[in-house]
Amino acid sequence: MEAYQISLIISCVLAIAEVMTLSFLLLGFSLGMLAVSGVQFLLDGYSLNRDVMVFALVSVVSFGVFRKIFKKKSDLKPLAEDDINQY
């Protein structure tokens, strides 16, 4: 089994885990592993430094994008007063 196939399987496992949790955290990790799989396929091989950098960059960017897209409306609602005891 080649490196890109293993990365693709890990990406699918993370996507399935995301469907079960619905937290949108694992979706970013899944996209990061999918990007690593694509880079490994295109560049024909495994490189730890390159793969970790691609995974980290794609995961952080996608996590930020998903936080903006899927933000709850209650997160945007300002409090009427600055009273810390108001619920």
C-alpha positions in Angstrom: 0.0 0.0 0.0 1.4 3.4 -1.0 1.6 6.5 1.3 -1.1 8.4 -0.5 -3.5 5.5 -0.1 -2.9 5.4 3.7 -3.5 9.2 3.9 -6.7 8.8 1.9 -8.0 6.1 4.3 -7.1 8.3 7.3 -9.0 11.2 5.7 -12.1 9.1 5.2 -11.9 7.9 8.8 -11.7 11.5 10.0 -14.7 12.4 7.8 -16.7 9.6 9.2 -15.8 10.6 12.7 -16.9 14.1 11.9 -20.3 12.9 10.8 -20.7 11.2 14.2 -19.5 14.2 16.3 -20.8 17.2 14.3 -18.2 19.5 15.8 -16.6 20.7 12.5 -13.2 20.2 14.1 -12.4 16.9 12.4 -13.6 18.1 9.1 -10.6 20.5 8.9 -8.3 17.6 9.8 -10.0 15.4 7.2 -9.4 18.1 4.5 -5.8 18.4 5.7 -5.2 14.7 5.2 -6.9 14.8 1.8 -4.5 17.5 0.8 -1.6 15.5 2.0 -2.9 12.5 0.0 -3.0 14.7 -3.1 0.5 16.0 -2.6 1.8 12.5 -2.0 0.1 11.3 -5.2 1.4 14.2 -7.3 4.9 14.3 -6.0 5.2 10.5 -5.8 6.3 9.8 -2.3 6.4 10.5 1.4 8.3 13.3 3.0 7.6 13.9 6.7 8.4 17.6 6.8 6.4 18.4 3.6 3.4 16.3 4.7 3.3 17.8 8.2 3.5 21.4 6.8 0.7 20.7 4.2 -1.5 19.1 6.9 -1.0 21.9 9.3 -1.6 24.7 6.8 -4.7 23.2 5.2 -6.1 22.2 8.6 -5.7 25.6 10.2 -7.1 27.5 7.1 -10.1 25.2 6.8 -10.8 25.3 10.5 -10.8 29.1 10.3 -13.1 29.1 7.3 -15.5 26.6 8.9 -15.6 28.6 12.1 -16.7 31.7 10.0 -19.2 29.7 7.9 -20.8 27.7 10.7 -20.9 30.2 13.5 -24.0 30.0 15.6 -26.3 33.0 15.7 -26.2 33.0 19.5 -22.5 33.8 19.2 -23.2 37.0 17.5 -26.0 38.3 19.9 -24.6 41.0 22.1 -25.8 41.2 25.7 -28.3 44.0 26.6 -26.3 45.1 29.6 -22.8 44.4 31.0 -24.3 42.6 34.0 -22.4 39.3 34.5 -25.3 37.8 36.3 -27.7 38.1 33.4 -28.5 34.8 31.8 
